[in-house]
Structure formats: structure tokens, C-alpha cells
Amino acid sequence: MIKTAPDGIKEVVPPLSDADVEALRAGDRVRISGILYTGRDAAHARFLPLMDEEQPLPIDVRGQILYYTGPSPARPGMVIGSVGPTTGSRMDKYAPKLLALGLKGMMGKGSRSREVREALKRHKGVYFGAVGGAGAILSQFVKKAEVIAYEDLGTEAIRRLEVENFPAIVVNDCHGGDLYEEGMRQYAR
């Protein structure tokens, strides 16, 4: 579900539909509330053979957002430790297959490959950017966290996060918009 708040920021609540994703444009500021799943390189490497063999993944990705993060351990009294984004391009070889399975959103930092941007258009997906270097601040938006798969991977285990007003920005939309390319054009000399 997507609504626009009075301050102009779009409120995003997964699971997302095609229509939800179509309502987002590169450059939109968003606040995500609800469920995010985490996954980094090691978890994605385990997804690949399952996807190749058409076996179920440990999470149902349909309509969901996958956040590329490996949180640090929680301090006493905290829900989670630092939960900053990792570089999205490291998951580029897996993203098109996940989008084909119904994943609607991914969140990380940095730009994505042409193949991923084309898959976002083809499968109606979106890539959100989270602020790198702000993991301790971002942890304040996580209300609950639990490991749900691949516990042996430690920080790279799959987690289910319950978040409230988690701040992000749309980097790549399903219409071909790319915030990085637009920014470079805007500030080119």
C-alpha cells in the first residue's frame, strides 16, 4: 500500500502490488512501515541453487522488500544493532530471478546494473536507497527483529524486521527512472 503523507513523503507498507510500485518514481522520499526481510551476499548465494531448481525459498518474496543489510549485534535493551545498507550491486546477479518470483522491492546503497534496471521494468519492481553510514540511526526505526533462516550465517542470516517509518528514497523505479543518472545530468557542467 502507498499513501502520500501531508509532508509529501510517500508511506510504503508491504506487501506491494504492481499498482503500488507503479505509483513510485525515482527521487520519491519514502517511509516504510511493516515487514522488511534482510539478505546479503551469503544468503543470496544460497537462494541461487533453489531458484535454479525451482525449489521454494525460505521466505515468500512475493510483494516483499528485501533489505541488503547484515545488522550488528544488539546492545542490551536494543532491538537490533547498526542496520546500515550494503552495496546493492553485489546482489545484481540474483535480483532478476528474485523479481521474476514476485519480489517487489530491494533496498541497499549504490547503483544497479542495466540488467537489474530492465528487470525492475519488466517485473514491476523498485530499488530503494538507504543512507549508508547511518546504520545506528536506522536501527531506531526497527521495532522487532528475528532470524528466520540461515542462522548459521550469523549477521548475514535472513531476518524479518518490523519497521516503522523507515526512511529511504526511490533510486530506480519501474518506469526506467534512475536517480543517479538524473542527478548526474542535472549537475553536469
N, C-alpha and C positions, 0 to 999 in steps of 0.2 A: 504494500500500500504506500502511496506517495501523496502527501499533502504539502501545501506551501504555508509556512507559518507567517504571521504578520510581519516578521522581520525579513521576509524574503528567502529565508533558508528552507530548503525542502526537507521534510521529515520523511524518512525512509523506514519502513517496517517490513522485514522479510516474513514470509516468503514473497518473492516478487513475481509478478506476471509479465508477459510481453508488454502489455499496456503500461505498466509501471516503468519498465525500462525505457520505453519509447518517450516517456514524459521527462526523462533526464537528458541534459545537454552538457557537453564539455564546458567546464567553468562553473557549473552549479555548485554552490556550497550546500552540504547536506549534514543532517544529524541522524544517525542510525540508532534505532531502539528495537530491542528484541534479541534475536539469536544471531550470533556470528559463529562460524566454525573456523578454527585455526588449522593451518597446514603449511609446512615449509618443504624444503628440498627432499628430506628423507621420507616424509610421508607421501609426497608425490611420486617418488621412485617406487614405493610400494603400490600406489594406485595403478601405475602403468601396466604391469602384467595382468592385473584384474580387468582393466579396460580392454586390453588386447584379447583376452579370453572371454569377454562379455560376461564376467562374473560381477556380482554386486560389490559395491564399495562399502566400507564400514559406516559410511553416512550416506543418507539420501540427499544428493546435491540439488535435486530439482527445486528451483525457486530460491535457492540459498545464496549467501555471500560467504566466500572463503577468504579469510584474512591471513596474509602471509606474515606470520609472526611466530616467534619462539619465546614466550614470556620467561622472564627470570623468576626465581622462586619468590613467593610472597613473604614479606616481613610479617612478624607477629601482628595480628589484628587487621591485616590487609587481605583482600580477596585474591590478589594477584600481584606479581612484581611488575617491573617495567614491561610494557607490551607495545613496543615500537615496531614499525613495519620493516620488513626486509625487502630487498630488491626484487620487484615483480618479474623482471626479465629472466631470472633464474628458473621460473616455472613456465616459461614460454613453450617448451616442447610438450607440456602436458595440458595446457589451457584449452586448445581447440577441442580435444577429446572430452574434457570436462564440460565445456559449453554445449557440446553435442548431446551430452547426457542430461542437460537441463539446468546446469549451473547458471545463475543469472548475474552474479556479481563476484568480483575479485577485488581485493584491496591490498596495496603494498606501496612501494615508493619507486620512482623512476619510470622510464618509458617502456613500452611494449613493442614487440616485433610487428612487422607488417602482417604476418600470418595470424597473430592474435587479434589485431585490429580488424582484419577481414572476418575472422570467426565471430567477433562481437557483433558485426553487422549481420552475418548470416544467421546466427542463433539468437539474436536479440539479447545481448549481454552488455555489461557496463564494467569499467575498471575505475575504482575509486583510489585516490591518493590519500594516504595518511601522512602526518607530519613526522618525518624522520628526525631523530634526536629528541623527541618529546615523549618517549615511552613511559616515563614516570608520571607525567601529566595525564597521558591517555589512560593509564591504569585506573584513574579516578572515575572513569565512565563505565568500568566493568563492575557489575553488581554481583555476579556469581560466575565461577569457573569450575569446570570439571573435565578430567581426562576421560575421553570416551573410546579411544582406540590407540593402538600402538604405544602403550605406556612405556615399553622398553626403549623408546626413542627419547625419553627424558623431556627436555624443553621442546623438542620437535614433535612430541605426541600430538594427536588430534584432540583438540579441546572444544567444548561447547561453552561459549561465553554468552552470558546475558548482559546486554549493554543498554545504557540509557543515554540518549543524546550524544553518541559517539561522533565527534566531528571528522568530516572528510570533505573531499572535493572530487567532482567528476573529472577524471583525466581523459578517458576515452568513452564515447557514447556509441550507441548502436546505429547512429546516422553517419558515422565516419568522422565525427568531431574529435580533435586531438588538442588538448590544452597546451601541450608543449610546443607543437607546431604553430598553433595560433599565437602563442607568446613570442616565439622567435620571429614570426612575421611582423608582429606589432612593434617589436623593438629593434628590428633590423635597421641599419643605417643606410 
